[in-house]
């Protein structure tokens, strides 16, 4: 999985870049066989109006047969914007995998028992599709 970080904030630093890469690896590690490229873009919004600028974090991900995903989150704090957008992206990918699995199981007549299903089972089923 290739990770690209575009930091357009007034003060960019390598510690923030490392933090972003670590958080992306941590949050998206279970999807890493599916994800080809993840791009994170940080920018300020509202700074031209004399207000305290908010931070916008936009994440786009290319997931092969699952398609492309793009999410955006805004916050006053950089770390919160990153965390919110990663949470949104994780939920979007989970929903997409779940929809694909439910379609497959409806067609084949198989039933999932939610108590016995793990993340590894879901990823294995998703890779079969």
C-alpha positions as CSV (number, residue, x, y, z in Angstrom):
1,X,0.0,0.0,0.0
2,X,1.5,3.3,-1.1
3,X,0.8,6.3,1.1
4,X,1.1,9.9,-0.2
5,X,0.9,12.8,2.2
6,X,0.2,16.4,0.9
7,X,0.6,18.8,3.8
8,X,-0.6,22.3,2.7
9,X,-0.8,23.7,6.2
10,X,1.2,26.9,7.1
11,X,3.7,24.9,9.2
12,X,4.6,21.5,7.8
13,X,6.9,19.1,9.7
14,X,8.2,15.6,9.5
15,X,6.7,14.5,12.9
16,X,3.2,15.2,11.5
17,X,4.0,13.3,8.4
18,X,5.3,10.3,10.4
19,X,2.2,10.5,12.7
20,X,-0.1,10.4,9.6
21,X,1.7,7.4,8.1
22,X,1.6,5.5,11.4
23,X,-2.1,6.2,11.9
24,X,-2.9,5.1,8.3
25,X,-0.9,1.9,8.7
26,X,-2.7,1.2,12.0
27,X,-6.2,1.9,10.9
28,X,-6.1,0.4,7.4
29,X,-3.7,-2.5,8.0
30,X,-6.5,-5.1,7.7
31,X,-7.4,-3.7,4.3
32,X,-3.8,-3.5,3.0
33,X,-4.1,-6.4,0.6
34,X,-6.9,-4.6,-1.1
35,X,-5.7,-1.0,-1.0
36,X,-3.3,0.1,-3.7
37,X,-2.8,3.7,-2.9
38,X,-3.9,6.1,-0.1
39,X,-3.6,9.9,-0.5
40,X,-4.0,12.3,2.4
41,X,-4.3,16.0,1.9
42,X,-4.3,18.5,4.7
43,X,-5.3,22.2,4.1
44,X,-6.6,25.2,6.1
45,X,-10.1,26.5,5.6
46,X,-11.4,29.8,6.9
47,X,-8.1,31.6,7.2
48,X,-9.0,34.3,4.7
49,X,-11.9,35.5,6.8
50,X,-9.8,36.5,9.8
51,X,-11.0,33.5,11.8
52,X,-9.0,30.8,13.4
53,X,-8.5,28.4,10.5
54,X,-10.0,24.9,10.6
55,X,-8.1,22.0,9.2
56,X,-9.5,19.9,6.4
57,X,-8.3,16.4,6.0
58,X,-9.2,14.7,2.7
59,X,-8.3,11.0,2.2
60,X,-8.8,9.2,-1.1
61,X,-8.0,5.5,-1.5
62,X,-7.9,3.2,-4.5
63,X,-9.1,-0.3,-3.6
64,X,-9.0,-2.2,-6.9
65,X,-12.2,-4.1,-7.5
66,X,-13.9,-2.4,-4.5
67,X,-13.6,1.0,-6.3
68,X,-12.3,4.3,-5.1
69,X,-13.1,6.0,-1.8
70,X,-12.9,9.7,-0.8
71,X,-13.7,11.2,2.6
72,X,-13.3,14.6,4.1
73,X,-13.3,15.8,7.7
74,X,-12.9,19.3,9.2
75,X,-11.7,20.2,12.7
76,X,-9.9,22.9,14.6
77,X,-7.2,20.3,15.6
78,X,-5.1,18.5,13.0
79,X,-5.1,15.2,14.8
80,X,-8.8,15.2,15.2
81,X,-9.4,15.9,11.5
82,X,-7.1,13.0,10.6
83,X,-8.7,10.6,13.0
84,X,-12.2,11.5,11.9
85,X,-11.4,11.1,8.2
86,X,-9.7,7.7,8.9
87,X,-12.8,6.5,10.8
88,X,-15.0,7.6,7.9
89,X,-12.8,5.8,5.4
90,X,-12.7,2.6,7.5
91,X,-16.5,2.6,7.8
92,X,-16.9,3.2,4.1
93,X,-14.7,0.2,3.2
94,X,-16.4,-2.0,5.8
95,X,-19.8,-1.1,4.4
96,X,-18.6,-1.9,0.8
97,X,-17.2,-5.3,1.9
98,X,-20.4,-6.0,3.8
99,X,-22.6,-5.2,0.9
100,X,-20.5,-7.4,-1.4
101,X,-20.6,-10.3,1.1
102,X,-24.4,-10.0,1.7
103,X,-25.0,-10.0,-2.1
104,X,-22.9,-13.1,-2.5
105,X,-24.6,-14.9,0.4
106,X,-28.1,-14.0,-0.9
107,X,-27.3,-15.5,-4.2
108,X,-25.7,-18.7,-2.8
109,X,-28.1,-19.0,0.1
110,X,-25.4,-19.1,2.7
111,X,-26.0,-17.5,6.1
112,X,-23.5,-15.6,8.3
113,X,-23.6,-16.1,12.0
114,X,-22.5,-12.7,13.3
115,X,-21.2,-14.2,16.6
116,X,-18.7,-16.4,14.9
117,X,-17.4,-14.1,12.1
118,X,-14.0,-12.4,12.5
119,X,-12.3,-9.7,10.5
120,X,-10.1,-12.3,8.9
121,X,-13.2,-14.3,7.8
122,X,-14.7,-11.2,6.2
123,X,-11.4,-10.4,4.4
124,X,-11.1,-13.9,3.1
125,X,-14.7,-13.9,1.9
126,X,-14.1,-10.5,0.2
127,X,-11.0,-11.7,-1.5
128,X,-12.9,-14.6,-3.1
129,X,-15.3,-12.2,-4.8
